[in-house]
Amino acid sequence: MSESLISIRQLSKTYQRGTQPVPVLFDINLEIAEGEYVSLMGPSGSGKSTLLNLIAGIDKPSSGSLLIDGVDIAMLPENDLASWRASNVGFVFQFYNLMPVLNAFENVELPLLLTDLSRAERREHTETALAMVGLADRMDHYPNELSGGQQQRVAIARALISDPTLIVADEPTGDLDRHSADDILNLLDRLNVELGKTIIMVTHDPKCAERARRRVHLEKGVLLSGSGGH
């Protein structure tokens, strides 16, 4: 296994609810190597989505360090963090987050509009990403013309489009039937094995978690000792 892509040290997160501090994560220490496929498990309210959001640079820790590929993203100013996210992180959410007024092609192409790629280059990248998720024949369809599983595959193509270092998936199968869920998990598996993508997936479903190479358990904001893989 290669060296750590993600190195988390004594990370804590507390939110303010009015005047009341609400601690969510306590003194998290975690190493994730490049090319790993890790599931974050734990009951509702355990802090797993919060940890995922911190790793993805959507949120900032209250204390501790969070190094990704040698960059302490906790220290980046907001503007730098936004461009870091755009280049390094692909997001897959439970409810797809597709734009209903855009077809599959346009939804996938969206992140590339912020780059200096030419129109022809954007088309080539977008078509490649849609082919990779098995939707080359659906690129003109709008989200409401696609099944849940197909919408999630569009979302995964969009996550891949900027060739991110890291794919973060928050309950990616939570809204799907078992057959569609298996299709999505098979796809994530391929991205990990064939493209070497580092994947961190939040799930409460043990069947999904088993597909990852390593399982990390959170309980009430604390990383349980012995969180490991097979």
Backbone as CSV, one residue per row, in Angstrom:
resi,resn,N_x,N_y,N_z,CA_x,CA_y,CA_z,C_x,C_y,C_z
1,MET,0.858,-1.203,0.000,0.000,0.000,0.000,0.885,1.242,0.000
2,SER,0.547,2.241,-0.785,1.369,3.439,-0.842,1.187,4.280,0.417
3,GLU,1.967,5.363,0.495,1.941,6.171,1.714,0.593,6.870,1.881
4,SER,0.417,7.485,3.062,-0.871,8.099,3.385,-1.210,9.231,2.430
5,LEU,-2.415,9.163,1.897,-2.956,10.289,1.143,-3.611,11.257,2.130
6,ILE,-4.285,10.667,3.140,-5.005,11.459,4.147,-4.422,11.146,5.517
7,SER,-4.039,12.198,6.227,-3.480,12.033,7.567,-4.216,12.974,8.519
8,ILE,-4.993,12.381,9.411,-5.831,13.156,10.336,-5.254,13.012,11.740
9,ARG,-5.000,14.150,12.403,-4.374,14.142,13.726,-5.191,14.954,14.719
10,GLN,-5.622,14.304,15.788,-6.298,14.970,16.922,-7.377,15.942,16.454
11,LEU,-8.168,15.480,15.502,-9.193,16.328,14.898,-10.470,16.301,15.739
12,SER,-10.972,17.485,16.032,-12.248,17.608,16.753,-13.132,18.618,16.037
13,LYS,-14.438,18.447,16.194,-15.387,19.386,15.588,-16.526,19.663,16.548
14,THR,-16.747,20.948,16.811,-17.853,21.379,17.662,-18.655,22.431,16.895
15,TYR,-19.972,22.268,16.870,-20.848,23.274,16.268,-21.445,24.131,17.380
16,GLN,-21.850,25.330,17.019,-22.580,26.184,17.964,-24.067,26.135,17.632
17,ARG,-24.876,25.796,18.605,-26.326,25.887,18.418,-26.801,26.994,19.345
18,GLY,-26.945,28.197,18.791,-27.189,29.372,19.629,-25.947,29.596,20.483
19,THR,-26.125,29.629,21.806,-24.972,29.814,22.704,-24.406,28.466,23.158
20,GLN,-25.061,27.391,22.730,-24.710,26.047,23.205,-23.703,25.363,22.282
21,PRO,-22.515,25.008,22.789,-21.603,24.220,21.954,-22.087,22.773,21.825
22,VAL,-22.055,22.251,20.602,-22.469,20.857,20.373,-21.265,20.097,19.787
23,PRO,-20.536,19.358,20.638,-19.396,18.609,20.118,-19.855,17.399,19.303
24,VAL,-19.228,17.196,18.134,-19.645,16.112,17.238,-18.530,15.075,17.047
25,LEU,-17.283,15.542,16.957,-16.142,14.631,16.788,-15.091,14.930,17.849
26,PHE,-14.485,13.877,18.368,-13.519,14.017,19.456,-12.185,13.351,19.088
27,ASP,-11.128,14.142,18.960,-9.759,13.625,18.921,-9.601,12.452,17.939
28,ILE,-9.978,12.698,16.682,-9.909,11.647,15.654,-8.488,11.555,15.088
29,ASN,-7.948,10.354,15.064,-6.665,10.085,14.401,-6.900,8.994,13.372
30,LEU,-6.550,9.278,12.115,-6.844,8.320,11.048,-5.885,8.522,9.882
31,GLU,-5.392,7.425,9.342,-4.555,7.457,8.135,-5.283,6.685,7.029
32,ILE,-5.339,7.262,5.854,-5.909,6.566,4.692,-4.892,6.647,3.561
33,ALA,-4.507,5.482,3.048,-3.490,5.437,1.987,-4.109,5.767,0.637
34,GLU,-3.264,6.202,-0.272,-3.701,6.434,-1.647,-4.190,5.107,-2.232
35,GLY,-5.352,5.155,-2.910,-5.895,3.946,-3.528,-6.715,3.075,-2.589
36,GLU,-6.894,3.510,-1.336,-7.731,2.729,-0.410,-9.214,2.961,-0.700
37,TYR,-10.022,2.005,-0.261,-11.483,2.112,-0.344,-11.977,1.857,1.073
38,VAL,-12.444,2.920,1.714,-12.767,2.884,3.139,-14.242,3.209,3.337
39,SER,-14.922,2.436,4.185,-16.290,2.818,4.559,-16.274,3.374,5.981
40,LEU,-16.992,4.479,6.166,-17.204,5.059,7.496,-18.564,4.603,7.971
41,MET,-18.572,3.851,9.057,-19.827,3.312,9.576,-20.121,3.882,10.950
42,GLY,-21.388,3.759,11.340,-21.783,4.197,12.666,-23.253,4.536,12.661
43,PRO,-23.880,4.517,13.835,-25.304,4.854,13.900,-25.538,6.316,13.544
44,SER,-26.795,6.652,13.316,-27.167,8.033,13.029,-26.671,8.921,14.171
45,GLY,-26.054,10.059,13.811,-25.562,10.969,14.847,-24.180,10.627,15.369
46,SER,-23.519,9.645,14.731,-22.190,9.248,15.215,-21.085,10.180,14.729
47,GLY,-21.409,11.034,13.745,-20.420,11.992,13.250,-19.771,11.585,11.938
48,LYS,-20.286,10.501,11.306,-19.609,10.010,10.092,-19.740,10.979,8.918
49,SER,-20.913,11.574,8.725,-21.060,12.547,7.625,-20.246,13.810,7.911
50,THR,-20.161,14.195,9.180,-19.339,15.357,9.550,-17.882,15.101,9.201
51,LEU,-17.390,13.899,9.532,-16.004,13.554,9.217,-15.782,13.558,7.698
52,LEU,-16.744,13.026,6.965,-16.639,13.015,5.498,-16.567,14.446,4.958
53,ASN,-17.421,15.319,5.488,-17.441,16.717,5.036,-16.131,17.440,5.348
54,LEU,-15.507,17.087,6.471,-14.214,17.691,6.820,-13.135,17.220,5.848
55,ILE,-13.127,15.914,5.551,-12.135,15.362,4.620,-12.318,15.971,3.231
56,ALA,-13.571,16.234,2.850,-13.871,16.785,1.523,-13.681,18.295,1.449
57,GLY,-13.358,18.924,2.578,-13.156,20.372,2.570,-14.435,21.171,2.491
58,ILE,-15.573,20.526,2.810,-16.853,21.256,2.834,-16.964,22.031,4.153
59,ASP,-16.319,21.512,5.183,-16.383,22.093,6.512,-14.967,22.128,7.081
60,LYS,-14.764,22.893,8.138,-13.427,22.984,8.750,-13.468,22.445,10.176
61,PRO,-12.383,21.766,10.597,-12.356,21.258,11.965,-12.226,22.383,12.987
62,SER,-12.648,22.119,14.219,-12.477,23.100,15.303,-11.042,23.071,15.808
63,SER,-10.420,21.890,15.783,-9.009,21.767,16.169,-8.421,20.525,15.512
64,GLY,-7.094,20.454,15.515,-6.414,19.314,14.904,-5.987,19.618,13.480
65,SER,-5.296,18.666,12.863,-4.819,18.863,11.496,-5.407,17.810,10.561
66,LEU,-5.546,18.193,9.292,-6.138,17.321,8.282,-5.324,17.500,7.005
67,LEU,-4.325,16.645,6.839,-3.451,16.727,5.670,-3.952,15.801,4.565
68,ILE,-4.101,16.365,3.371,-4.446,15.549,2.209,-3.383,15.804,1.153
69,ASP,-2.671,14.740,0.812,-1.565,14.843,-0.141,-0.592,15.941,0.296
70,GLY,-0.353,16.025,1.598,0.619,16.977,2.144,0.082,18.373,2.395
71,VAL,-1.170,18.654,2.001,-1.763,19.990,2.194,-2.678,19.952,3.418
72,ASP,-2.414,20.861,4.393,-3.305,20.944,5.552,-4.512,21.787,5.150
73,ILE,-5.580,21.093,4.719,-6.720,21.837,4.156,-7.460,22.646,5.225
74,ALA,-7.257,22.292,6.509,-7.880,23.059,7.594,-7.336,24.488,7.630
75,MET,-6.131,24.695,7.077,-5.489,26.010,7.134,-5.728,26.848,5.878
76,LEU,-6.366,26.254,4.851,-6.544,26.988,3.590,-7.619,28.067,3.730
77,PRO,-7.377,29.275,3.176,-8.445,30.283,3.106,-9.597,29.769,2.229
78,GLU,-10.774,30.324,2.426,-11.991,29.820,1.762,-11.856,29.732,0.243
79,ASN,-11.287,30.751,-0.397,-11.141,30.745,-1.862,-10.238,29.613,-2.332
80,ASP,-9.112,29.448,-1.634,-8.179,28.376,-1.992,-8.814,27.013,-1.760
81,LEU,-9.599,26.929,-0.696,-10.262,25.660,-0.371,-11.253,25.276,-1.476
82,ALA,-11.985,26.259,-1.982,-12.959,25.996,-3.053,-12.260,25.473,-4.302
83,SER,-11.117,26.069,-4.674,-10.434,25.579,-5.874,-9.755,24.238,-5.597
84,TRP,-9.284,24.032,-4.346,-8.715,22.725,-3.980,-9.780,21.628,-4.141
85,ARG,-10.989,21.898,-3.623,-12.104,20.938,-3.729,-12.414,20.614,-5.180
86,ALA,-12.491,21.657,-6.008,-12.863,21.475,-7.420,-11.858,20.577,-8.138
87,SER,-10.587,20.673,-7.764,-9.550,19.884,-8.446,-9.373,18.489,-7.863
88,ASN,-9.659,18.330,-6.571,-9.231,17.112,-5.875,-10.331,16.169,-5.418
89,VAL,-11.574,16.667,-5.338,-12.632,15.855,-4.723,-13.822,15.670,-5.664
90,GLY,-14.259,14.420,-5.820,-15.497,14.126,-6.541,-16.560,13.714,-5.535
91,PHE,-17.741,14.322,-5.606,-18.799,14.100,-4.612,-19.920,13.226,-5.167
92,VAL,-20.349,12.256,-4.370,-21.532,11.446,-4.704,-22.445,11.465,-3.477
93,PHE,-23.685,11.940,-3.676,-24.614,12.096,-2.556,-25.763,11.088,-2.654
94,GLN,-26.486,10.951,-1.560,-27.605,10.003,-1.547,-28.681,10.392,-2.562
95,PHE,-28.960,11.690,-2.677,-30.074,12.119,-3.528,-29.608,12.735,-4.847
96,TYR,-28.424,12.334,-5.308,-27.897,12.619,-6.657,-27.516,14.083,-6.895
97,ASN,-28.351,15.034,-6.393,-28.064,16.463,-6.580,-27.863,16.845,-8.047
98,LEU,-28.687,16.281,-8.933,-28.624,16.657,-10.345,-29.510,17.871,-10.585
99,MET,-29.161,18.648,-11.615,-29.997,19.798,-11.991,-31.108,19.290,-12.901
100,PRO,-32.384,19.432,-12.483,-33.486,18.857,-13.265,-33.638,19.465,-14.658
101,VAL,-33.175,20.714,-14.846,-33.346,21.381,-16.150,-32.223,21.045,-17.127
102,LEU,-31.230,20.288,-16.675,-30.118,19.894,-17.545,-30.199,18.403,-17.847
103,ASN,-29.825,18.015,-19.070,-29.803,16.583,-19.377,-28.537,15.941,-18.777
104,ALA,-28.408,14.629,-18.943,-27.299,13.898,-18.313,-25.946,14.473,-18.756
105,PHE,-25.810,14.721,-20.058,-24.557,15.274,-20.572,-24.231,16.605,-19.890
106,GLU,-25.229,17.499,-19.842,-25.001,18.841,-19.277,-24.698,18.780,-17.780
107,ASN,-25.366,17.849,-17.057,-25.092,17.692,-15.630,-23.648,17.266,-15.390
108,VAL,-23.168,16.332,-16.212,-21.801,15.827,-16.038,-20.773,16.884,-16.444
109,GLU,-21.100,17.633,-17.494,-20.170,18.643,-18.011,-20.012,19.835,-17.063
110,LEU,-21.008,20.053,-16.210,-21.092,21.271,-15.388,-19.767,21.662,-14.700
111,PRO,-19.086,20.754,-13.985,-17.844,21.176,-13.306,-16.756,21.650,-14.279
112,LEU,-16.805,21.181,-15.527,-15.770,21.554,-16.499,-15.951,22.975,-17.021
113,LEU,-17.136,23.553,-16.807,-17.376,24.929,-17.273,-16.488,25.916,-16.511
114,LEU,-15.982,25.484,-15.341,-15.108,26.351,-14.543,-13.641,26.193,-14.947
115,THR,-13.359,25.312,-15.904,-11.979,25.082,-16.337,-11.718,25.813,-17.649
116,ASP,-10.469,25.758,-18.124,-10.180,26.420,-19.405,-10.150,25.437,-20.570
117,LEU,-10.799,24.292,-20.397,-10.888,23.328,-21.493,-11.753,23.904,-22.625
118,SER,-11.411,23.540,-23.857,-12.225,23.976,-24.996,-13.539,23.190,-25.005
119,ARG,-14.469,23.651,-25.800,-15.772,22.979,-25.886,-15.600,21.521,-26.347
120,ALA,-14.705,21.313,-27.329,-14.465,19.958,-27.858,-13.852,19.052,-26.781
121,GLU,-12.920,19.613,-26.006,-12.298,18.834,-24.924,-13.331,18.483,-23.851
122,ARG,-14.188,19.452,-23.530,-15.245,19.183,-22.529,-16.148,18.057,-23.017
123,ARG,-16.514,18.098,-24.297,-17.391,17.046,-24.851,-16.711,15.690,-24.751
124,GLU,-15.434,15.633,-25.102,-14.706,14.355,-25.071,-14.650,13.801,-23.638
125,HIS,-14.314,14.657,-22.676,-14.249,14.234,-21.271,-15.608,13.735,-20.783
126,THR,-16.656,14.486,-21.133,-18.005,14.162,-20.657,-18.485,12.841,-21.245
127,GLU,-18.274,12.661,-22.540,-18.695,11.409,-23.185,-17.935,10.213,-22.601
128,THR,-16.646,10.399,-22.322,-15.840,9.322,-21.730,-16.374,8.946,-20.352
129,ALA,-16.695,9.965,-19.534,-17.195,9.705,-18.172,-18.540,8.980,-18.218
130,LEU,-19.428,9.404,-19.123,-20.740,8.752,-19.227,-20.605,7.322,-19.749
131,ALA,-19.671,7.101,-20.666,-19.430,5.735,-21.166,-18.903,4.853,-20.037
132,MET,-18.063,5.424,-19.191,-17.469,4.670,-18.091,-18.530,4.152,-17.111
133,VAL,-19.612,4.919,-16.950,-20.677,4.488,-16.024,-21.826,3.799,-16.775
134,GLY,-21.601,3.504,-18.069,-22.582,2.736,-18.834,-23.793,3.518,-19.302
135,LEU,-23.620,4.840,-19.488,-24.767,5.667,-19.888,-24.519,6.444,-21.181
136,ALA,-23.663,5.911,-22.048,-23.384,6.604,-23.314,-24.666,6.819,-24.129
137,ASP,-25.631,5.907,-23.978,-26.877,5.994,-24.763,-27.966,6.800,-24.056
138,ARG,-27.634,7.407,-22.917,-28.653,8.156,-22.153,-28.272,9.615,-21.945
139,MET,-27.259,10.088,-22.694,-26.730,11.411,-22.354,-27.699,12.557,-22.642
140,ASP,-28.689,12.315,-23.529,-29.663,13.380,-23.825,-30.891,13.322,-22.919
141,HIS,-30.936,12.344,-22.009,-32.097,12.203,-21.117,-31.975,13.137,-19.911
142,TYR,-33.129,13.630,-19.475,-33.185,14.484,-18.289,-33.364,13.597,-17.050
143,PRO,-32.995,14.121,-15.845,-33.090,13.296,-14.640,-34.445,12.605,-14.455
144,ASN,-35.551,13.322,-14.779,-36.871,12.697,-14.556,-37.178,11.593,-15.566
145,GLU,-36.303,11.425,-16.561,-36.469,10.337,-17.544,-35.553,9.149,-17.222
146,LEU,-34.839,9.246,-16.095,-33.894,8.198,-15.704,-34.328,7.554,-14.387
147,SER,-33.988,6.279,-14.219,-34.268,5.602,-12.945,-33.332,6.150,-11.864
148,GLY,-33.611,5.814,-10.609,-32.748,6.243,-9.510,-31.319,5.779,-9.702
149,GLY,-31.156,4.511,-10.105,-29.811,3.981,-10.317,-29.075,4.697,-11.431
150,GLN,-29.817,5.035,-12.506,-29.197,5.770,-13.621,-28.815,7.188,-13.192
151,GLN,-29.682,7.821,-12.386,-29.356,9.169,-11.903,-28.090,9.146,-11.044
152,GLN,-27.965,8.084,-10.232,-26.770,8.003,-9.390,-25.522,7.778,-10.249
153,ARG,-25.677,7.036,-11.360,-24.531,6.834,-12.253,-24.134,8.143,-12.941
154,VAL,-25.136,8.969,-13.274,-24.825,10.309,-13.821,-24.028,11.099,-12.772
155,ALA,-24.469,11.015,-11.522,-23.784,11.734,-10.442,-22.344,11.239,-10.282
156,ILE,-22.122,9.933,-10.453,-20.762,9.385,-10.352,-19.913,9.854,-11.538
157,ALA,-20.508,9.894,-12.729,-19.782,10.427,-13.898,-19.374,11.875,-13.646
158,ARG,-20.279,12.653,-13.055,-19.966,14.058,-12.734,-18.824,14.134,-11.707
159,ALA,-18.849,13.211,-10.729,-17.788,13.189,-9.715,-16.427,12.860,-10.328
160,LEU,-16.433,12.073,-11.405,-15.181,11.635,-12.045,-14.605,12.652,-13.011
161,ILE,-15.428,13.600,-13.431,-15.114,14.403,-14.613,-13.823,15.217,-14.455
162,SER,-13.505,15.620,-13.226,-12.287,16.434,-13.043,-11.092,15.568,-12.649
163,ASP,-11.233,14.236,-12.809,-10.181,13.285,-12.454,-9.679,13.528,-11.029
164,PRO,-10.588,13.456,-10.035,-10.209,13.819,-8.671,-9.288,12.781,-8.024
165,THR,-8.530,13.241,-7.041,-7.688,12.359,-6.238,-8.564,11.449,-5.382
166,LEU,-9.694,12.012,-4.956,-10.501,11.408,-3.901,-11.973,11.442,-4.286
167,ILE,-12.671,10.314,-4.094,-14.130,10.304,-4.276,-14.767,10.099,-2.906
168,VAL,-15.651,11.028,-2.519,-16.383,10.887,-1.257,-17.847,10.614,-1.580
169,ALA,-18.379,9.579,-0.954,-19.751,9.136,-1.243,-20.523,9.068,0.068
170,ASP,-21.584,9.863,0.171,-22.388,9.903,1.408,-23.679,9.123,1.186
171,GLU,-23.746,7.917,1.736,-24.912,7.027,1.578,-25.304,6.912,0.098
172,PRO,-24.364,6.523,-0.784,-24.644,6.570,-2.229,-25.726,5.602,-2.678
173,THR,-26.046,4.592,-1.864,-27.085,3.624,-2.251,-28.325,3.760,-1.380
174,GLY,-28.354,4.796,-0.520,-29.417,4.915,0.480,-30.811,5.059,-0.097
175,ASP,-30.907,5.558,-1.343,-32.223,5.816,-1.934,-32.557,4.806,-3.035
176,LEU,-31.769,3.709,-3.113,-31.920,2.784,-4.243,-32.393,1.405,-3.800
177,ASP,-33.070,0.696,-4.720,-33.401,-0.714,-4.439,-32.110,-1.534,-4.485
178,ARG,-32.165,-2.762,-3.991,-30.953,-3.571,-3.831,-30.228,-3.805,-5.163
179,HIS,-30.983,-4.042,-6.236,-30.351,-4.313,-7.538,-29.578,-3.085,-8.021
180,SER,-30.230,-1.917,-7.953,-29.558,-0.674,-8.379,-28.379,-0.378,-7.457
181,ALA,-28.570,-0.650,-6.161,-27.494,-0.415,-5.190,-26.279,-1.263,-5.544
182,ASP,-26.514,-2.519,-5.898,-25.401,-3.407,-6.278,-24.671,-2.881,-7.507
183,ASP,-25.432,-2.353,-8.479,-24.817,-1.768,-9.684,-23.875,-0.622,-9.304
184,ILE,-24.347,0.238,-8.395,-23.538,1.392,-7.971,-22.293,0.923,-7.217
185,LEU,-22.454,-0.077,-6.353,-21.303,-0.589,-5.592,-20.296,-1.266,-6.519
186,ASN,-20.788,-1.972,-7.531,-19.887,-2.576,-8.517,-19.096,-1.508,-9.262
187,LEU,-19.782,-0.399,-9.563,-19.132,0.699,-10.272,-18.050,1.334,-9.398
188,LEU,-18.365,1.594,-8.123,-17.368,2.165,-7.210,-16.165,1.231,-7.083
189,ASP,-16.458,-0.067,-7.039,-15.403,-1.077,-6.964,-14.454,-0.967,-8.166
190,ARG,-15.040,-0.836,-9.351,-14.229,-0.705,-10.571,-13.367,0.562,-10.540
191,LEU,-13.959,1.663,-10.074,-13.210,2.928,-10.018,-12.011,2.781,-9.091
192,ASN,-12.193,2.032,-8.011,-11.107,1.807,-7.063,-10.042,0.883,-7.651
193,VAL,-10.480,-0.241,-8.220,-9.527,-1.267,-8.693,-8.880,-0.858,-10.013
194,GLU,-9.699,-0.394,-10.966,-9.178,-0.139,-12.310,-8.542,1.240,-12.459
195,LEU,-9.109,2.244,-11.774,-8.563,3.604,-11.907,-7.730,4.015,-10.698
196,GLY,-7.725,3.163,-9.658,-6.923,3.473,-8.466,-7.450,4.643,-7.660
197,LYS,-8.757,4.948,-7.806,-9.326,6.072,-7.066,-9.415,5.745,-5.566
198,THR,-9.071,6.719,-4.739,-9.270,6.598,-3.299,-10.727,6.940,-3.023
199,ILE,-11.434,6.043,-2.342,-12.871,6.237,-2.104,-13.155,6.160,-0.607
200,ILE,-13.905,7.148,-0.123,-14.394,7.114,1.254,-15.906,7.178,1.194
201,MET,-16.547,6.157,1.738,-18.008,6.038,1.636,-18.632,5.976,3.023
202,VAL,-19.560,6.885,3.272,-20.361,6.816,4.500,-21.559,5.921,4.235
203,THR,-21.788,4.960,5.131,-22.966,4.101,4.992,-23.356,3.549,6.358
204,HIS,-24.632,3.271,6.519,-25.057,2.559,7.733,-25.446,1.130,7.372
205,ASP,-25.300,0.779,6.082,-25.709,-0.529,5.586,-24.496,-1.475,5.596
206,PRO,-24.514,-2.500,6.462,-23.364,-3.412,6.552,-23.024,-4.070,5.217
207,LYS,-24.053,-4.348,4.377,-23.801,-4.962,3.060,-22.952,-4.052,2.185
208,CYS,-23.252,-2.763,2.233,-22.449,-1.792,1.467,-21.048,-1.706,2.054
209,ALA,-20.982,-1.617,3.364,-19.689,-1.433,4.032,-18.738,-2.581,3.723
210,GLU,-19.296,-3.777,3.562,-18.469,-4.951,3.277,-17.736,-4.835,1.945
211,ARG,-18.261,-4.012,1.045,-17.634,-3.881,-0.276,-16.334,-3.074,-0.205
212,ALA,-16.171,-2.282,0.839,-14.941,-1.504,1.000,-13.813,-2.430,1.453
213,ARG,-12.574,-1.978,1.252,-11.417,-2.786,1.679,-11.176,-2.641,3.182
214,ARG,-11.653,-1.529,3.748,-11.450,-1.307,5.178,-12.677,-0.610,5.739
215,ARG,-13.048,-0.997,6.959,-14.209,-0.386,7.599,-13.764,0.357,8.856
216,VAL,-14.214,1.595,8.957,-13.873,2.437,10.102,-15.168,2.770,10.826
217,HIS,-15.197,2.537,12.141,-16.435,2.712,12.909,-16.344,3.937,13.817
218,LEU,-17.403,4.739,13.779,-17.536,5.878,14.686,-18.700,5.620,15.632
219,GLU,-18.527,6.011,16.854,-19.597,5.877,17.848,-19.571,7.139,18.698
220,LYS,-20.650,7.933,18.623,-20.746,9.173,19.406,-19.515,10.055,19.230
221,GLY,-19.073,10.179,17.979,-17.982,11.098,17.671,-16.593,10.586,17.973
222,VAL,-16.493,9.329,18.377,-15.204,8.745,18.715,-14.914,7.603,17.733
223,LEU,-13.678,7.565,17.235,-13.259,6.469,16.357,-12.973,5.260,17.236
224,LEU,-13.667,4.164,16.985,-13.476,2.985,17.812,-12.112,2.363,17.523
225,SER,-11.416,1.973,18.560,-10.098,1.369,18.366,-10.295,0.039,17.636
226,GLY,-9.297,-0.290,16.842,-9.399,-1.549,16.100,-10.212,-1.415,14.836
227,SER,-10.616,-0.157,14.461,-11.297,0.029,13.176,-10.333,-0.386,12.088
228,GLY,-10.692,-1.427,11.344,-9.768,-1.893,10.316,-10.487,-2.675,9.255
229,GLY,-9.748,-3.338,8.416,-10.341,-4.051,7.279,-10.334,-5.531,7.497
230,HIS,-10.379,-6.262,6.361,-10.479,-7.722,6.425,-9.223,-8.272,7.076
